[in-house]
Every structure is written in structure tokens, then in C-alpha cells.
Amino acid sequence: MNKIKSGTISILGKPNTGKSTLVNNLTGRKISAVSDKPNTTRNKILGVLNTAVSQILFLDTPGIQVSNKFLNRIMVQSSLQAINESDITLVLIDASKAITNDDYEVISRAKDRSPFIVINKIDLIKKSKILKIVDLLRNKFPFIKDFIPISALENEGLSLLLDELTKILPNYGKIFPDDYFTDQPEKFYLSEIIREKIFNHYYEEVPYNTAVVVEDIKDKKKMTIIQAYVIVKNSHHKRIIIGKNGSMIKKIGTESRVEIEEFLLCPIFLDLRVKIDSKWLLRKDKIFNFSNIFFLHSHYFRYFFSFFTNT
């Protein structure tokens, strides 16, 4: 009997190339927060797809860009680590925009893994542009394994992408149970839902200077009580998040509650408050979620264990 194919696939790219949308649509679940603003994703997030023949672990990563800011440096470090933690590397290119040196930098970083280039957002361009992108990158980077055009948003080309990836996955067998879909704890997932709403409703520096922490989840008879905080740097940002007469924080809370109820499949009461922490951007525990380190180490241990118990 053939073993189930499984492995980890890291997804890299500049900010806003569609990495989180791709992971969400491939797994059929909202694993990562999505907005039209760059750098919405701050952590490596693992999304698991189970099929009849495979279990694929997708690593959604923060967008890679050159910056001296502490937050950006931490996010880029996280993305580059994902290359060494994966069996296959995908580099996403936004076909609707010009190829830049930042794209070249991401591809160069993945050189040792012979990456697939996934040309995303083809629904926004003429098909002839795809061939131009392939010719340009093939000549510049001969180590590229293959090119796959897709539209993550429109689900175009995703079946072909999965077929091509499944062909070259290792035969490790299942790593996680069938009902396992992410490495992140429930609190992190709920905080991402709230943070996405902040990115969708606020502009300029405000969403980039906020964090969301879910402090407590209590199951009561008739509903689940969730206490969460939006953390900001200063009183000015606090006023903006709250809005006139509390209108904006109420809107964020209402939209978040609806989505959280869909996720938890039960009524909830969301106690959402705003508090100031002027140094949160300098603290890794507020920026970076380290739970995936445990899971990545544990799944490589299972590869090791599986190899020696099945040979």
C-alpha cells in the first residue's frame, strides 16, 4: 500500500503578492488575515490541506522587503527561515505589476531550493504577458524549477498547482490528524480575525502600529465570552481606533464577532478594548508567534520517526 504523500511548502514573495489568499483558498479555510495593504501577515502560519493522496503543509510567510525597521527585519527573518524548513519553495510574483529588484531578491534567496515561480493575478492581465514574465525570469534565473500561472483570488490554476506539487512531495505519510488545519492556537486565530478588520478599516500608519491579543476565552452555558485587547503605541492611535463616540471600535467588534461565531459555531460575547503599550513594537512576543517552532520541530521528528519505523 502506498504511503500518503506529505511535506512542507513555503510560500514566499514581496508584500501583497497574494500569499495569504493562496493559502486560504488552497486549504479551503481562512488561515491568514487578508487585506489590500502590504505586510498584513506578520508571522509564519501553517495551513494544512488533506486530500485522498496527500497531506500538504503550506507555510504562509510575511512579505519580504528591505527595511531597517525592527518589525520588518523580524518578519523577513521569519520568511527566510521558512525556506530551510520546507521541502518545496514557491515564489509568488504579482503579474499585474512590473517585476522589480525586490522580486529578484526573493528568487535569489530561494536559489538552493530550485523554487517554483507562481505567477499570480493572471485574471488582471493579458495572457501574452505571462510568456514575457516566464522568458524574463527563465533567462535571469536558470535554476527555477517551473512556472505555474494562477489567480489565487479566482481559484484559477490551483488544481494544476496542487497536481504538480503532489507529484514531487516526499512519501512521509501523514504528519497531523485529519482534523488539524493550522499550527496556531485558537487565541492567535481569533486575534487574526480582529486584526484583519483593523487593516480593512484604518489607513496610513495605524494598522501597522497595532497588535491584537486575546487574553481569555470562557465557555458559558449560552455563549462563549472572549476578552481581547487592541494594543496601540500612543493615545493618538487609541482615539483613532475607538472613533467618535466609540463608533469604530464598535464596528470592528461587530464584524469580528460575526466571523468568530462562524468559526466557533456558537454565540459569543466579544469584550474588545484598547490599551496603550508604547514599546510593543520592540517586543518579539507581541510581534512574532513562536508556537510554529514547536510544530515544525515536531513534524520533522515525525518524519524521522516515520522513516525508521517503516523501513
C-alpha positions as CSV (number, residue, x, y, z in Angstrom):
1,M,0.0,0.0,0.0
2,N,1.4,3.4,-1.0
3,K,2.0,5.8,1.8
4,I,0.3,9.2,1.8
5,K,2.5,11.9,0.3
6,S,3.2,14.8,2.6
7,G,5.6,17.7,3.0
8,T,6.0,21.3,3.8
9,I,5.7,24.0,1.1
10,S,6.9,27.5,1.9
11,I,5.3,30.4,0.0
12,L,7.5,33.5,-0.4
13,G,7.1,36.8,-2.2
14,K,7.1,40.5,-1.8
15,P,4.3,42.1,0.2
16,N,0.8,41.9,-1.4
17,T,1.6,39.3,-4.0
18,G,-1.3,37.1,-2.7
19,K,0.4,34.6,-0.5
20,S,-2.3,34.6,2.2
21,T,-5.1,34.4,-0.3
22,L,-3.4,31.5,-1.9
23,V,-3.0,29.6,1.4
24,N,-6.6,30.3,2.4
25,N,-8.0,29.1,-1.0
26,L,-5.8,26.1,-1.2
27,T,-6.8,24.9,2.2
28,G,-10.4,26.0,2.0
29,R,-10.1,27.8,5.3
30,K,-9.3,31.3,6.4
31,I,-5.9,30.6,7.8
32,S,-4.4,34.0,7.4
33,A,-5.7,37.6,7.6
34,V,-6.1,39.2,4.2
35,S,-6.3,42.9,3.2
36,D,-5.2,45.1,0.3
37,K,-2.5,46.6,2.5
38,P,1.1,45.2,2.4
39,N,2.6,43.3,5.4
40,T,-0.8,42.2,6.8
41,T,0.9,38.9,7.6
42,R,3.4,39.2,10.4
43,N,4.0,35.5,11.3
44,K,4.8,32.3,9.6
45,I,1.4,30.5,9.6
46,L,1.0,26.8,8.8
47,G,-2.1,25.7,6.9
48,V,-2.8,22.0,6.4
49,L,-4.6,20.5,3.3
50,N,-5.7,16.9,3.5
51,T,-6.6,15.1,0.2
52,A,-7.2,11.4,-0.6
53,V,-3.5,11.0,-1.6
54,S,-1.6,13.7,0.3
55,Q,-1.3,15.9,3.4
56,I,0.3,19.2,2.4
57,L,1.6,21.8,4.9
58,F,1.7,25.3,3.5
59,L,3.8,27.9,5.2
60,D,2.4,31.4,4.6
61,T,5.1,33.9,5.3
62,P,5.4,37.7,5.7
63,G,6.3,39.7,2.6
64,I,10.0,40.1,2.0
65,Q,11.2,43.7,1.6
66,V,14.3,45.6,2.5
67,S,13.8,47.8,5.6
68,N,15.7,48.9,8.7
69,K,12.6,48.9,10.9
70,F,12.7,46.3,13.7
71,L,9.2,44.8,12.8
72,N,10.2,44.4,9.1
73,R,13.5,42.8,10.0
74,I,11.8,40.3,12.2
75,M,9.3,39.4,9.5
76,V,11.9,39.0,6.8
77,Q,13.9,36.8,9.1
78,S,10.8,34.6,9.7
79,S,10.2,34.3,5.9
80,L,13.8,33.3,5.1
81,Q,13.8,30.7,7.9
82,A,10.8,29.1,6.1
83,I,13.0,28.2,3.1
84,N,15.1,25.8,5.2
85,E,12.0,24.4,7.0
86,S,10.3,23.3,3.8
87,D,10.6,20.5,1.2
88,I,9.4,22.7,-1.7
89,T,9.6,26.5,-2.1
90,L,7.1,28.6,-4.1
91,V,7.9,32.3,-5.0
92,L,4.8,34.3,-5.9
93,I,5.0,37.1,-8.5
94,D,2.3,39.7,-8.9
95,A,1.7,39.6,-12.7
96,S,-0.3,42.8,-12.6
97,K,2.7,44.8,-11.6
98,A,6.2,45.3,-13.0
99,I,8.9,42.8,-11.9
100,T,11.3,44.7,-9.6
101,N,14.6,44.1,-7.8
102,D,12.6,43.0,-4.8
103,D,11.2,40.1,-6.8
104,Y,14.7,39.2,-8.0
105,E,16.0,39.3,-4.4
106,V,13.3,36.9,-3.2
107,I,14.0,34.4,-6.1
108,S,17.8,34.7,-5.4
109,R,17.2,33.8,-1.7
110,A,15.4,30.6,-2.7
111,K,18.1,29.5,-5.2
112,D,19.3,26.4,-3.3
113,R,15.7,25.1,-3.3
114,S,15.1,25.4,-7.1
115,P,11.8,27.2,-6.5
116,F,8.6,27.1,-8.5
117,I,7.6,30.6,-9.7
118,V,3.9,31.0,-9.2
119,I,2.7,33.9,-11.4
120,N,-0.4,35.2,-9.6
121,K,-3.2,37.6,-10.5
122,I,-3.3,36.5,-14.1
123,D,-7.0,37.5,-14.1
124,L,-5.8,41.1,-14.2
125,I,-3.5,40.8,-17.3
126,K,-3.4,39.7,-20.9
127,K,-2.2,36.1,-21.3
128,S,0.6,37.3,-23.5
129,K,2.2,38.9,-20.5
130,I,2.7,35.5,-18.8
131,L,5.1,34.4,-21.6
132,K,7.1,37.6,-21.2
133,I,7.4,37.1,-17.4
134,V,8.5,33.5,-18.0
135,D,11.1,34.5,-20.6
136,L,12.5,37.2,-18.4
137,L,12.9,35.1,-15.3
138,R,14.0,31.9,-17.1
139,N,16.9,33.8,-18.7
140,K,17.9,35.5,-15.4
141,F,17.4,32.5,-13.1
142,P,18.1,29.2,-14.9
143,F,17.7,27.3,-11.6
144,I,14.0,27.9,-11.5
145,K,12.2,24.6,-11.4
146,D,9.0,25.6,-13.2
147,F,6.4,28.3,-13.8
148,I,2.7,28.0,-12.9
149,P,0.3,30.8,-13.7
150,I,-2.7,31.2,-11.3
151,S,-5.3,33.5,-9.9
152,A,-5.4,32.8,-6.2
153,L,-8.5,35.1,-5.8
154,E,-10.4,33.4,-8.6
155,N,-9.2,29.9,-7.9
156,E,-7.8,29.7,-11.5
157,G,-4.9,27.2,-11.9
158,L,-5.0,26.0,-8.3
159,S,-5.8,22.4,-9.3
160,L,-2.9,22.3,-11.7
161,L,-0.6,23.8,-9.0
162,L,-1.7,21.1,-6.5
163,D,-1.2,18.3,-9.0
164,E,2.4,19.5,-9.8
165,L,3.3,19.8,-6.1
166,T,1.8,16.4,-5.2
167,K,3.9,14.7,-7.8
168,I,7.2,15.7,-6.1
169,L,6.1,15.5,-2.4
170,P,8.0,13.0,-0.3
171,N,6.3,9.8,0.9
172,Y,6.4,10.7,4.6
173,G,2.9,9.6,5.5
174,K,0.5,11.8,7.4
175,I,2.1,14.1,9.9
176,F,-1.0,15.5,11.5
177,P,-4.5,14.2,12.2
178,D,-7.2,14.8,9.5
179,D,-9.0,17.5,11.6
180,Y,-5.8,19.5,12.0
181,F,-5.7,22.7,9.9
182,T,-3.2,25.1,11.4
183,D,-0.3,25.2,13.9
184,Q,-1.6,28.3,15.6
185,P,-3.5,28.2,18.9
186,E,-7.2,29.3,18.9
187,K,-6.4,32.6,20.6
188,F,-4.0,33.5,17.8
189,Y,-6.5,32.6,15.1
190,L,-9.2,34.8,16.8
191,S,-6.8,37.7,17.1
192,E,-6.0,37.5,13.4
193,I,-9.7,37.8,12.6
194,I,-9.9,41.0,14.7
195,R,-6.6,42.3,13.2
196,E,-7.8,41.8,9.7
197,K,-10.8,44.1,10.4
198,I,-8.4,46.8,11.7
199,F,-6.4,46.6,8.4
200,N,-9.6,46.9,6.4
201,H,-10.9,50.0,8.2
202,Y,-7.8,52.1,9.1
203,Y,-5.2,53.7,6.9
204,E,-1.6,55.0,6.9
205,E,0.4,54.0,9.9
206,V,-2.4,53.0,12.3
207,P,-2.8,49.3,11.3
208,Y,1.0,48.8,11.3
209,N,1.2,50.2,14.8
210,T,-1.4,48.0,16.4
211,A,-1.4,44.4,17.8
212,V,-4.3,42.3,19.0
213,V,-4.1,40.0,22.0
214,V,-6.9,37.6,23.0
215,E,-6.5,37.4,26.8
216,D,-9.2,35.0,27.8
217,I,-11.8,32.6,26.4
218,K,-14.6,31.3,28.7
219,D,-17.3,28.9,27.7
220,K,-20.6,29.7,29.4
221,K,-23.9,27.8,29.1
222,K,-25.4,30.1,26.5
223,M,-22.4,31.7,24.9
224,T,-18.6,32.0,24.8
225,I,-17.0,35.1,26.4
226,I,-13.9,36.4,24.6
227,Q,-11.8,39.2,26.1
228,A,-9.4,40.8,23.7
229,Y,-7.3,44.0,23.5
230,V,-6.2,46.1,20.7
231,I,-2.7,47.3,21.7
232,V,-1.5,50.7,20.3
233,K,1.6,52.9,20.8
234,N,0.0,56.1,22.0
235,S,-3.1,58.0,23.0
236,H,-3.5,59.4,19.5
237,H,-3.8,56.0,17.9
238,K,-6.1,54.9,20.7
239,R,-8.5,57.7,19.9
240,I,-8.4,56.8,16.2
241,I,-9.1,53.1,16.9
242,I,-12.0,53.9,19.2
243,G,-13.5,56.5,16.9
244,K,-16.1,59.2,17.6
245,N,-18.3,58.0,20.4
246,G,-16.8,54.6,20.1
247,S,-18.2,54.1,16.6
248,M,-15.1,52.5,15.1
249,I,-14.2,50.0,17.8
250,K,-17.9,49.0,17.8
251,K,-17.7,48.4,14.0
252,I,-14.5,46.3,14.4
253,G,-16.1,44.3,17.3
254,T,-19.3,43.6,15.4
255,E,-17.6,42.4,12.2
256,S,-15.2,40.3,14.2
257,R,-18.0,38.8,16.3
258,V,-19.9,37.6,13.2
259,E,-16.8,35.9,11.8
260,I,-15.7,34.4,15.1
261,E,-19.2,32.9,15.6
262,E,-18.9,31.3,12.1
263,F,-15.5,29.8,13.1
264,L,-16.5,28.6,16.6
265,L,-20.1,27.6,15.6
266,C,-21.6,29.2,18.7
267,P,-22.8,32.6,20.0
268,I,-20.1,34.7,21.5
269,F,-19.8,37.9,23.5
270,L,-16.7,39.9,22.4
271,D,-15.3,42.2,25.1
272,L,-12.9,44.3,22.9
273,R,-10.9,47.1,24.5
274,V,-8.0,49.3,23.6
275,K,-4.9,49.8,25.7
276,I,-1.6,51.6,25.2
277,D,1.8,49.9,25.2
278,S,4.4,52.3,23.8
279,K,7.1,49.6,23.5
280,W,5.1,46.7,21.9
281,L,6.8,47.1,18.6
282,L,10.2,46.3,20.3
283,R,8.9,43.1,21.9
284,K,9.0,39.9,19.8
285,D,6.3,38.2,21.9
286,K,3.8,40.8,20.6
287,I,5.0,40.6,17.0
288,F,6.0,37.0,16.5
289,N,4.2,33.8,17.4
290,F,6.7,31.1,18.3
291,S,4.2,28.2,18.5
292,N,5.1,27.2,14.9
293,I,8.7,26.5,16.0
294,F,7.4,23.6,18.2
295,F,5.2,22.3,15.5
296,L,7.9,22.4,12.8
297,H,10.3,20.6,15.1
298,S,7.7,18.1,16.0
299,H,6.8,17.4,12.3
300,Y,10.4,16.8,11.4
301,F,10.7,14.5,14.3
302,R,7.7,12.6,12.9
303,Y,9.5,12.4,9.5
304,F,12.5,10.9,11.3
305,F,10.4,8.5,13.3
306,S,8.3,7.5,10.3
307,F,11.4,6.7,8.3
308,F,12.9,4.4,10.8
309,T,9.6,2.6,11.7
310,N,8.7,2.0,8.1
311,T,12.0,0.8,6.6
